[in-house]
Amino acid sequence: MVFTLASFAAVTALVALFSYLKTKGQDETSQEGYFLGGRSLSGIIIFGSLMMTNLSAEQLVGRNGQGYAVGMTAMGWETMVPIALTLMAIFFAPRYFKLGITTIPEFLEDRFDHMTRIIVSAIFLIAYIVTMLPLVLYAGSVAMERIFNVTDLVGNRFMAITIMCVALGVIGGIYAIFGGLAAVATSDSLNGVIFIIGAVILIPILAFVALGDGSLAEGIRTFLTASPEHLNAIRPWNAQAPEIPWPVIVVGCGINHLSYWCTNQSIIQRVLGAKSLKEAQKGTLLTGLVCVFCPLFLVAPGIVQFIRDGGVLTDFDMAYPTLVKDLLPAPLLGFFSAVMFGAILSSFNSVLNSSMTLFTLDILPTISKKERSAADNIKIAKRFGIVLCLLSIIIAPFLVYLPSGISTFLNQMWGYYGVPVLAIVIMGMVNPYVPDFAPKVTIVFHIVCYGLMMQLIPLHFLYFEVAAFVLDLILMAVLAKVKPRSTAYVLQDNAPVDMTPWKYRKPVIALSFVLLAVIYVIFSPLGVGA
């Protein structure tokens, strides 16, 4: 335990020192400096921050848990990311930059009205508070509790999870609240390097070696032959979560990813912080390319654990923490706990920073008409961040009672609030005559429609996300015909950065889609699946 704690503390301190030294001269007195890193982020920094915002504990724990339970079908949640990020790079990002916005609701006010901005900001804030922030803390606590045997020390698992939630919430809040986006993105980049060494390289290799009784080649052979049904990503049309039915692998996961990667404030805030459109496209497209390989460390280790223990776990979210604990000696276990810790902080402080941005720039001016300086707004944002930290810490431990697993629950909830916002943003961009009242009607319609489908129809929830999304688009198109906007909306050109596109965007996009097709052939009945 001493070696574990020592190596954990050393790596964590290194990240903190690096972030401090890299950002100590950063302008955090202006809103743009605090919330968007002064629009100074390079493509590599954006790539690292996007990867680490996405690849947190709920991914490592939840996705590998799905791999343990149902196999390679879970990889659809990662491999379909290039579709969304391609559209982000070539369709959404140029329009966001052209407007010079800081938040998605800011665009919605320009396109529709102030009330639409407030409603969408409130939806995202509630979603972040109730689901994303507590889930990140909980998933991280599950892993850290298992690594450090906290339950054995305190004698109660709920209390152990609570202790870890408090620790993670406090430290994550320090980064986001007192450092702003620049500190968040910078720490993400170094954590990304450590993550690659630990989670992407070390754990999969050690897992295959353990599976092969000391032989990497034998471990890979065993992985490919011991449980071929777990290697088949193509599942029947009526499969239930956490499996992904084949008809919605592209369309269903695609819509879910589009809403997450292209309209989710915690993601696009990294893109909007780019120094140019070129850097934004570079960061997003490189992220999409790398996500094709995510199943190798986000799903495969869970399958390895299934082969090793014969599928005896009833709580499959424990598969990955159990595998890590079994594989690593004490010093490396401390290093990996720092990897996990960094991943947790990256997602938590990213969502927290975005929540503070939404409240300060979108909600606060409506609550109070008082004129405030940038310094006053930043001070209020920090206080609001502290409140969010406390709420997340209070809610997170109770997620131990989740019946469906971390990842499934998060994706189901995203269908309620992320998908209608995507529909509204798209129609707001492509149809200049959608009236101002249409988003309010659509949001209410979507929540009711999606909720009824979830309760009444015994199919996978991705079918309902697709159906509700299509109905949202039809509803707004009808409203635009029946009672169109009096004047056509024109997208203003307020671009604050250079709008020259990245010259390598097309080759990277092509490579991503070729690799995507190859990996699905491999993990299908045409390849190694059964």
Salt bridges, closest charged atoms under 4 A:
GLU32 OE2 - ARG39 NE 3.10
GLU78 OE2 - ARG63 NE 3.04
GLU109 OE2 - HIS114 ND1 2.78
GLU109 OE1 - ARG117 NH1 2.48
ASP113 OD2 - LYS440 NZ 2.45
GLU218 OE2 - ARG221 NH2 2.73
GLU243 OE2 - ARG235 NH1 2.30
GLU279 OE2 - LYS282 NZ 3.44
ASP326 OD2 - ARG308 NH1 3.84
ASP362 OD1 - ARG117 NH2 2.38
ASP436 OD1 - ARG485 NH1 3.53
ASP472 OD2 - HIS446 ND1 2.71
